[in-house]
Every structure is written in C-alpha cells, then in structure tokens.
Amino acid sequence: MWDAALWGLIQGLTEFLPISSSGHLVLVPAILDREGPDLATTAVLHLGTLAAVLVYFRTEVSGVVRMTPDGRRLLRVVAIGTLPAVVFGLTLRSQLERLNDTPRAVAIALFAAGIVLLLASRLSRGSAISADVSDRDAVAIGVGQALAVIPGVTRSGMTIAVGTARSLSLYEAARFAFLLGIPVIAGTGLLQLVELAGEEEGIRAETLVGVGVAAVVGYAAIAGLLRVIRKAGLGPFGIYCVVAGAVAFVLV
C-alpha cells in the first residue's frame, strides 16, 4: 500500500512537471532497489492525473462537451495533435515495454530530454495564446508529445518546448500541453484498466490508492507549474533532468 502511494505521488508530481513521470517510475524503484510498478499499473496511474487535468480545466472541457465554437476549435487541434502519439505508441509498444525494463536507457533519455529543455529555454518567448494554435502548430506540438512515449522523455516538457518554438507564450504552451495530454492519458489509462479488470487478480486496492494520490498531487502540480513557469521558464527543469539522468545512470 505504501509503495502504491509512493508511485501515485511520483506520477502525480512528475506527469505535469516537465521532468518525465515514466522515467521516474522506472528510475526511482531501480535506485531504491525495489520492484516498481509494471507498465500496466503505470498506465492506470495516469487515470489519477487524468482526473486532475479534467477538474483543473473543467471550463475548457465543458466547452468541448457542449460543442461551443471555442470547444469545437479546441477539439479539432487536440485531435490533430494527438495523432502522432497514437501512431508512435501503437507502432513501438513492444520496444517501449523493453525500455521500461532498462533503467540505464531511461536515464539516458532523461538526460537527453534535459538538454532539449535547456536549448528551448534559450528561445525567445512568444506571446501567442492557445486560441491561436493552428492545425500546423498542433501537428508540430503533437510530434513533440509523441517523443514522450519513450520512458524518460518528458511529455509536458517536449510539448511546451515545441509550443514556445511555435510562438506560444510559456504559460499558454503549458496550458495547451496539459489539454493536449488528455486523450493520450485517457487512452493509455483506460486501456490498461480494462486489461487489469480482466485478469484473475482484477484491480487491486493498492492500485486505486495510487490513482487517488496521483489525482490530488497532479492537481497541485498543474497549479504550481502554471504559476512558476512564467518566471522560471524551462531552464531549471532542464538542469534537473540533466543532473537526475546523469546520477541515475551511475546509480542504476
């Protein structure tokens, strides 16, 4: 139960901070010499962070459900931006499962992602808002998100980095990154939930605890990042990923 709460804490904190939740769920157990969550459990933990983002952006989600003009536009660009991740995820699923069991490869990916974030932090900050995201912008940002199917590559970090490169402000790039993540987070979590429910053991109580912790911590992480990123940018998170990736590579 304590392990489940720990994995939920890590998932909730790192899903939205640009430091890679999948990477931490592989590297932290490896460093602690403990058995970490398997790929299915990791995916189900995403349901907690899904709840967090749905509640935090309930106004935008409500607009999509009610099919308001803004809601229809958001639905279109999110759908376009989701396609690359779907293609990458379905194509590379077996390879990703092997990477999940290779902590050093994950550490290298975390280090490389940190370098990308540091480079992105040097870009001039745009002023466009998420309502200005075009179909082409959605494709570009979606490719950035698709790279995060690799454990250790931060989904929010890659999408924010590409968003700023497409002239979005940091704050608006972060908002769009969270909204863009909803279909991917929902798809992976629900798919694995169905698979777990069909297994002999079913859905264990520990898994539900982890999902609950991820939801509460994830909501706080969204609020915190949106406040911090305007002033701090991506640089501190890039430094963290580089240092954490290097240290993890040595320790695992």
PERA-V291085 format. One record per pair of residues at least 12 apart in sequence whose C-alpha atoms are under 10 Angstrom apart, sorted by the first residue. I is the first residue (numbers start at 1). J is the second residue. Records with the same first field share a line. If there is no record, write none. Layout:
I = J  J
This chain:
1 = 205  206  207  208  209  210
2 = 206  209  210
3 = 29  34  35  36  37  206  207  209  210
4 = 36  37  41  45  205  206  207  208  209  210  211  212  213  214
5 = 206  207  208  209  210  211  212  213  214
6 = 25  209  210  213  214
7 = 21  24  25  28  29  36  37  41  42  45  207  209  210  211  213  214
8 = 25  42  45  46  48  49  206  207  208  209  210  211  212  213  214  215  216  217  218
9 = 45  210  211  212  213  214  215  216  217  218
10 = 22  24  25  28  45  210  213  214  217  218
11 = 23  24  25  42  43  45  46  48  49  210  211  213  214  215  217  218
12 = 45  46  47  48  49  50  52  210  211  212  213  214  215  216  217  218  219  220  221  222
13 = 49  213  214  215  216  217  218  219  220  221  222
14 = 49  154  155  156  214  217  218  221
15 = 46  49  50  154  155  156  157  178  181  185  214  217  218  221  222
16 = 49  53  154  155  156  157  174  177  178  181  217  218  219  220  221  222  223  224  225  226
17 = 154  155  156  157  174  218  221  222  224  225  226  229  234  237
18 = 113  114  117  153  154  155  156  157  158  159  160  161  174  225  234  236  237  238  240  241
19 = 110  113  114  117  152  153  154  155  156  157  158  237  238  239  240  241  242  244
20 = 109  110  113  114  148  150  151  152  153  154  155  156  157  158  241
21 = 42  46  148  151  152  153  154  155  156
22 = 39  42  43  100  106  110  148  149  150  151  152  153  154  155
23 = 100  103  105  106  107  108  109  110  148  150  151  152  153  154  245
24 = 103  106  107  110  151  152  244  245  248
25 = 37  38  39  42  100  103  151  152
26 = 38  39  42  99  100  101  102  103  104  106  107  151  152
27 = 100  101  102  103  104  106  107  110  151  152  244  245  248  249  251  252
28 = 103  248  252
29 = 103  252
30 = 101  102  103  104  248  251  252
31 = 103  247  248  249  250  251  252
32 = 251  252
33 = 252
37 = 207
38 = 97  100  101
39 = 96  97  100  101  192
40 = 97  188  189  191  192  193  195  196
41 = 189  192  193  196  203  207  210  211
42 = 188  189  192  207  210  211
43 = 185  186  187  188  189  190  191  192  193
44 = 185  186  187  188  189  190  191  192  193  194  196  203  207  208  210  211
45 = 185  188  189  192  193  207  208  209  210  211  212  213  214  215
46 = 182  184  185  186  187  188  189  190  192  210  211  214  215  218
47 = 182  185  186  187  188  189  190  193  208  210  211  212  214  215
48 = 185  186  189  208  209  210  211  212  213  214  215  216  217  218  219
49 = 182  185  186  189  211  212  213  214  215  216  217  218  219  221  222
50 = 178  181  182  183  184  185  186  189  211  214  215  218  219
51 = 182  185  186  211  212  214  215  216  218  219
52 = 212  214  215  216  217  218  219  220  221  222
53 = 178  179  181  182  185  215  218  219  221  222
54 = 178  179  182  219
55 = 215  219
56 = 178  218  219  220  222  223
57 = 175  178  179  222
59 = 71
60 = 74  75  179
61 = 74  75  179  182
63 = 75
64 = 76
70 = 131
73 = 131  133  134  135
74 = 130  131  133  176  179  180
75 = 179  180
76 = 134  135  138
77 = 131  133  134  135  136  137  138  139  142  176  180
78 = 133  135  138  139  141  142  176  177  179  180  181  182  183
79 = 135  138  139  142  180  183
80 = 134  135  136  137  138  139  140  141  142  180
81 = 135  136  137  138  139  140  141  142  143  144  145  146  177  180  181  183
82 = 138  139  141  142  143  145  146  180  181  182  183  184
83 = 138  139  142  143  145  146  183  184
84 = 139  140  141  142  143  144  145  146  147
85 = 142  143  144  145  146  147  148  149  181  183  184
86 = 142  146  149  183  184  187  188
87 = 146
88 = 143  145  146  147  148  149  150
89 = 146  147  148  149  150  184  188
90 = 149
92 = 149  150
93 = 149  150
95 = 150
96 = 149  150  151
97 = 150  151
99 = 150  151  152
100 = 150  151  152
101 = 151
102 = 151  252
103 = 151  152  248  249  251  252
104 = 245  246  248  249  250  251  252
105 = 150  151  152  245  249
106 = 150  151  152  153  245  248  249
107 = 151  152  153  241  242  243  244  245  246  247  248  249  250  251  252
108 = 151  152  153  241  242  244  245  246  248  249
109 = 148  150  151  152  153  154  241  242  245
110 = 150  151  152  153  154  238  240  241  242  243  244  245  246  248  249
111 = 152  153  238  239  240  241  242  243  244  245  246  247  248  249
112 = 152  153  238  241  242  245  246
113 = 147  148  152  153  154  155  157  158  237  238  241  242  245
114 = 152  153  154  157  158  234  235  236  237  238  239  240  241  242  243  244  245
115 = 235  237  238  239  241  242
116 = 153  157  158  161  234  235  238  241  242
117 = 154  157  158  160  161  162  233  234  235  236  237  238  239  241  242
118 = 161  233  234  235  236  237  238  239  241  242
119 = 161  234  235  238
120 = 157  158  160  161  162  163  164  165  233  234  235  238
121 = 161  164  165  170  232  233  234  235  236  237  238
122 = 233  234  235
123 = 161  164  165  167
124 = 164  165  167  169
125 = 164  165  166  167  168  169  170  233
126 = 163  164  165  166  167  168  169  170  172  173
127 = 164  167  168  169  170  171  172  173
128 = 163  164  166  167  168  169  170  171  172  173
129 = 167  168  169  170  171  172  173  175  176
130 = 163  168  169  171  172  173  174  175  176  177  179
131 = 168  172  176
132 = 167  168  172
133 = 163  166  167  168  172  173  176
134 = 166
136 = 166
137 = 162  163  165  166  167  168
138 = 159  162  163  166  176  180
140 = 159  162  163  165  166
141 = 158  159  160  161  162  163  164  165  166  173  176  177  180
142 = 155  158  159  162  163  177  180  181
143 = 158  159  162
144 = 156  157  158  159  160  161  162  163  177
145 = 157  158  159  160  161  162  177  180  181  184
146 = 158  159  184
147 = 159
149 = 184
152 = 241  245
153 = 241
154 = 241
155 = 177  178  181
156 = 173  174  175  176  177  178  180  181
157 = 173  174  177  234  237  238
158 = 177
159 = 173  174  176  177  178  180  181
160 = 172  173  174  175  176  177  178  234
161 = 173  174  177  234
162 = 177
163 = 176  177
169 = 230
170 = 226  229  230  231  232  233  234
171 = 225  226  227  228  229  230  231  233
172 = 226  230
173 = 226
174 = 222  225  226  229  230
175 = 222  225  226
178 = 222
